[in-house]
Amino acid sequence: MDKVGRYEFLAEPFHCDFSGRLFMGHLGNHMLNAADFHSSARGFGMKYLMTINRSWVLSRLAIEMEEMPQQYTKFNVETWVESAMRYFTSRNFAVVGNDGHTYGYGRSIWAMIDTESRQPTDIFSIDNGAINNWIVADKSCPIDKGGRVKMSDDAQLVRTIDTYYNDVDINGHINSVKYIEHILDLWDLEWYRTHQIKRFEIAYVAEAHAGDTLSFYRETDENHAFCVRIVRTDGTECCRSKILFI
C-alpha cells in the first residue's frame, strides 16, 4: 500500500456556489474524508479508534487554492502524513485534477484524544507507533504552515449565531467544517462576486456544543487579510481564523 493516498471526488452541483465553483467548506470536508480513508486503511482511523475510546481531533487547517474545481468536475485529494510527534501529527493534502492540474494544497495538524477524558493521548501507543511507517517527509507541499493568528482587543463583533443539531459531529461538538462555513458567511454575496478566497486557515482552541451561542469578532491585519475570533457562550475562545481574498 502506498504511503500517499489518492481519493477521487466530484464537485457536485449542490456543493458549489453561485459561480459554479466548489464551496470551500465542502473542499474541507473532502480533505477530512480523505484523511479518514487514508488512516482507516492503514490501521489508525476513526472506526478503529472509537473502539478503544480514542479519536482524531483537527487542531489546525490551512488551505491555499489557485482555483476551485467547477461543478461536475472529478478531482482527487492526495493526502499523506508529513510528521508525527507524541500528541500531534502533521498531514498534508494536494487537490489534483485527473489531467494532472493542481488546484491547490492543504496542511493540517491533528491531535488524538481520549473520548472520555477529552485529553490528548499518545499517538505512538496505537499499534506500537505504526503511524511512523507511513510518514512521507520528502513530498512537497509548497504552502506555508498555519501560523498563530494575532488579534487585538479592538476586533469588532460582527455576528452572533445559535448552534443546532446540524452543527454537531460524531465527536459531539461543533463540526470543524461548520466553523469554516459560518466564518465565510460573514461576507455577503456581492463581496464574493468580486473576490475569491486565496488562502483560508483556522486554528481550533476549545470545543463548543449544540446550544452554545457563537460570537464572531473580525479585524484586518497589516497584509489586508481578515482575522476572525469565535467565542462561545461562556466567553471561551473556540478558534481563530485568517482569510486572504484576491
C-alpha positions as a printed NumPy array, in Angstrom:
array([[  0.   ,   0.   ,   0.   ],
       [  1.328,   3.42 ,  -0.966],
       [  2.169,   5.881,   1.768],
       [  0.31 ,   8.602,  -0.164],
       [ -3.44 ,   8.119,  -0.526],
       [ -5.342,   9.384,  -3.564],
       [ -9.134,   9.659,  -3.484],
       [-11.467,  10.815,  -6.234],
       [-14.314,  13.22 ,  -5.561],
       [-16.916,  15.005,  -7.671],
       [-17.759,  18.689,  -7.434],
       [-21.485,  18.029,  -7.145],
       [-23.642,  20.97 ,  -8.27 ],
       [-25.344,  21.303,  -4.865],
       [-21.894,  21.571,  -3.276],
       [-20.989,  24.549,  -5.466],
       [-21.683,  28.251,  -5.012],
       [-23.451,  30.686,  -7.336],
       [-20.343,  30.84 ,  -9.577],
       [-20.367,  27.081, -10.142],
       [-17.235,  26.514,  -8.074],
       [-16.914,  24.147,  -5.122],
       [-17.596,  25.702,  -1.728],
       [-14.521,  25.96 ,   0.495],
       [-16.425,  24.17 ,   3.248],
       [-17.124,  21.181,   1.014],
       [-13.491,  21.07 ,  -0.073],
       [-12.524,  20.991,   3.599],
       [-14.981,  18.144,   4.092],
       [-13.401,  16.196,   1.217],
       [ -9.965,  16.7  ,   2.765],
       [-11.178,  15.386,   6.12 ],
       [-12.797,  12.4  ,   4.386],
       [ -9.56 ,  11.686,   2.529],
       [ -7.686,  11.819,   5.842],
       [-10.106,   9.286,   7.337],
       [ -9.937,   6.975,   4.291],
       [ -6.153,   7.087,   4.404],
       [ -5.796,   6.481,   8.153],
       [ -8.509,   3.814,   8.287],
       [ -6.905,   1.757,   5.52 ],
       [ -3.619,   1.857,   7.428],
       [ -4.949,   0.873,  10.846],
       [ -5.211,   4.148,  12.747],
       [ -8.528,   5.561,  11.534],
       [-11.606,   6.732,  13.394],
       [-13.555,   3.478,  13.075],
       [-10.873,   1.566,  14.978],
       [-10.038,   4.359,  17.405],
       [-13.635,   4.647,  18.586],
       [-13.472,   1.025,  19.803],
       [-10.671,   1.98 ,  22.225],
       [-12.129,   5.357,  23.285],
       [ -9.811,   7.389,  21.096],
       [-10.485,   9.892,  18.334],
       [ -8.668,  12.243,  15.989],
       [ -9.403,  15.943,  16.531],
       [ -8.429,  18.58 ,  13.986],
       [ -6.218,  21.247,  15.546],
       [ -5.2  ,  23.38 ,  12.554],
       [ -6.103,  23.541,   8.877],
       [ -4.676,  25.762,   6.124],
       [ -5.937,  25.625,   2.532],
       [ -4.419,  27.613,  -0.305],
       [ -6.017,  27.416,  -3.746],
       [ -5.187,  28.715,  -7.203],
       [ -8.762,  27.924,  -8.219],
       [-11.675,  25.799,  -7.053],
       [-12.983,  22.834,  -9.076],
       [-16.025,  23.603, -11.224],
       [-19.309,  21.767, -10.877],
       [-19.4  ,  18.203, -12.28 ],
       [-15.576,  18.11 , -12.316],
       [-13.906,  14.992, -10.956],
       [-10.805,  15.721,  -8.915],
       [ -8.52 ,  13.919,  -6.491],
       [ -7.417,  14.693,  -2.972],
       [ -3.978,  13.291,  -2.247],
       [ -3.014,  13.035,   1.414],
       [ -0.009,  11.915,   3.399],
       [  1.449,  12.114,   6.901],
       [  4.383,  14.537,   6.954],
       [  5.46 ,  14.011,  10.571],
       [  4.295,  12.618,  13.892],
       [  5.01 ,  13.568,  17.481],
       [  3.622,  12.14 ,  20.711],
       [  0.472,  14.266,  20.779],
       [  0.254,  15.791,  17.294],
       [  0.667,  14.705,  13.701],
       [  1.003,  16.793,  10.529],
       [ -0.967,  15.744,   7.459],
       [ -0.801,  17.397,   4.043],
       [ -3.119,  17.487,   1.044],
       [ -2.916,  18.192,  -2.682],
       [ -6.009,  18.811,  -4.811],
       [ -5.256,  17.476,  -8.284],
       [ -7.396,  17.066, -11.411],
       [ -7.495,  13.866, -13.436],
       [ -5.497,  15.729, -16.077],
       [ -2.711,  16.451, -13.578],
       [ -3.73 ,  20.063, -12.988],
       [ -3.085,  21.145,  -9.385],
       [ -5.859,  23.258,  -7.884],
       [ -4.178,  23.829,  -4.544],
       [ -2.826,  22.385,  -1.308],
       [ -3.675,  21.95 ,   2.334],
       [ -1.817,  21.494,   5.603],
       [ -3.326,  20.18 ,   8.818],
       [ -2.36 ,  19.281,  12.371],
       [ -4.272,  16.663,  14.339],
       [ -4.352,  15.589,  17.971],
       [ -5.501,  12.218,  19.273],
       [ -7.758,  12.47 ,  22.32 ],
       [ -9.273,  10.133,  24.875],
       [-13.02 ,  10.389,  24.207],
       [-13.872,  10.037,  27.913],
       [-11.397,  12.49 ,  29.438],
       [-11.237,  14.716,  26.291],
       [ -7.482,  14.996,  26.913],
       [ -4.674,  14.433,  24.375],
       [ -3.295,  10.907,  24.322],
       [ -0.138,   9.256,  22.997],
       [ -0.342,   8.688,  19.23 ],
       [  2.539,   6.202,  19.379],
       [  0.552,   3.95 ,  21.732],
       [ -1.579,   2.856,  18.768],
       [ -0.227,  -0.385,  17.32 ],
       [  3.27 ,   0.236,  18.675],
       [  3.674,   3.525,  16.844],
       [  2.571,   2.163,  13.469],
       [  1.94 ,   5.698,  12.185],
       [  5.718,   6.05 ,  11.833],
       [  5.606,   3.513,   8.994],
       [  3.524,   5.888,   6.885],
       [  5.445,   9.147,   7.213],
       [  6.411,  10.843,   3.939],
       [  8.909,  13.578,   4.708],
       [ 10.101,  14.313,   1.168],
       [  6.836,  15.027,  -0.711],
       [  6.404,  18.714,  -1.445],
       [  3.546,  20.772,  -0.047],
       [  4.532,  24.271,  -1.236],
       [  2.319,  26.401,   1.003],
       [  3.085,  27.981,   4.351],
       [  2.103,  26.242,   7.531],
       [ -0.659,  27.876,   9.515],
       [  0.768,  30.37 ,  11.987],
       [ -0.627,  31.988,  15.089],
       [ -3.452,  34.374,  14.201],
       [ -2.761,  37.56 ,  16.136],
       [ -5.75 ,  39.703,  17.05 ],
       [ -6.211,  42.781,  19.183],
       [ -8.87 ,  43.572,  21.774],
       [-10.29 ,  46.078,  19.303],
       [-11.693,  43.444,  16.927],
       [-15.302,  44.265,  16.049],
       [-18.204,  41.997,  16.969],
       [-19.853,  41.366,  13.6  ],
       [-22.267,  38.482,  14.227],
       [-23.698,  36.214,  16.9  ],
       [-25.356,  32.888,  15.996],
       [-27.004,  29.976,  17.775],
       [-25.926,  26.361,  17.171],
       [-28.154,  23.376,  16.497],
       [-28.289,  19.677,  15.581],
       [-26.752,  20.13 ,  12.125],
       [-23.696,  21.823,  13.619],
       [-22.659,  18.783,  15.683],
       [-20.333,  15.976,  14.522],
       [-19.537,  12.41 ,  15.622],
       [-17.367,  13.693,  18.481],
       [-20.345,  15.515,  19.99 ],
       [-19.021,  19.037,  19.428],
       [-19.435,  21.663,  16.728],
       [-18.15 ,  20.264,  13.444],
       [-14.802,  21.616,  12.231],
       [-16.202,  22.43 ,   8.795],
       [-19.234,  24.226,  10.238],
       [-16.885,  26.822,  11.725],
       [-15.458,  27.374,   8.223],
       [-18.918,  27.837,   6.725],
       [-20.053,  30.209,   9.483],
       [-16.877,  32.285,   9.102],
       [-17.221,  32.601,   5.328],
       [-20.848,  33.679,   5.754],
       [-19.572,  36.893,   7.361],
       [-19.181,  38.313,   3.835],
       [-22.201,  38.82 ,   1.595],
       [-22.876,  37.608,  -1.924],
       [-21.761,  40.869,  -3.502],
       [-18.324,  40.52 ,  -1.908],
       [-17.89 ,  37.069,  -3.44 ],
       [-18.869,  38.349,  -6.881],
       [-15.599,  40.308,  -6.979],
       [-13.335,  38.356,  -4.606],
       [-12.143,  34.793,  -4.317],
       [-10.551,  33.011,  -1.379],
       [ -6.83 ,  32.641,  -1.908],
       [ -5.963,  31.203,   1.494],
       [ -8.002,  30.073,   4.47 ],
       [ -6.543,  28.959,   7.769],
       [ -8.125,  28.089,  11.087],
       [ -6.796,  27.035,  14.492],
       [ -9.139,  25.268,  16.902],
       [ -8.695,  26.121,  20.577],
       [-11.693,  24.811,  22.54 ],
       [-14.852,  22.836,  21.826],
       [-18.331,  24.291,  21.524],
       [-21.539,  22.281,  21.706],
       [-25.106,  22.422,  20.436],
       [-26.958,  25.233,  22.18 ],
       [-23.87 ,  27.396,  22.545],
       [-24.044,  30.898,  21.127],
       [-21.053,  31.771,  18.96 ],
       [-19.844,  35.371,  18.674],
       [-17.639,  36.391,  15.733],
       [-15.065,  39.188,  16.058],
       [-13.266,  40.471,  12.956],
       [-10.417,  42.812,  12.021],
       [ -7.8  ,  43.155,   9.267],
       [ -4.059,  42.746,   9.659],
       [ -1.151,  44.619,   8.103],
       [ -1.301,  42.381,   4.996],
       [ -5.002,  43.119,   4.43 ],
       [ -6.018,  39.615,   5.477],
       [ -9.126,  39.247,   7.616],
       [ -8.725,  37.735,  11.077],
       [-11.694,  36.215,  12.888],
       [-12.062,  35.112,  16.503],
       [-15.   ,  32.931,  17.61 ],
       [-16.087,  32.97 ,  21.249],
       [-18.702,  30.642,  22.762],
       [-21.442,  31.397,  25.315],
       [-19.239,  31.314,  28.427],
       [-16.635,  33.643,  26.921],
       [-14.174,  30.887,  25.982],
       [-12.403,  31.351,  22.655],
       [-13.134,  28.408,  20.337],
       [-10.971,  29.184,  17.329],
       [ -9.2  ,  31.806,  15.252],
       [ -9.101,  32.096,  11.505],
       [ -7.308,  34.103,   8.829],
       [ -8.697,  34.611,   5.333],
       [ -6.88 ,  36.17 ,   2.391],
       [ -9.027,  37.244,  -0.562],
       [ -7.857,  38.285,  -4.02 ]])
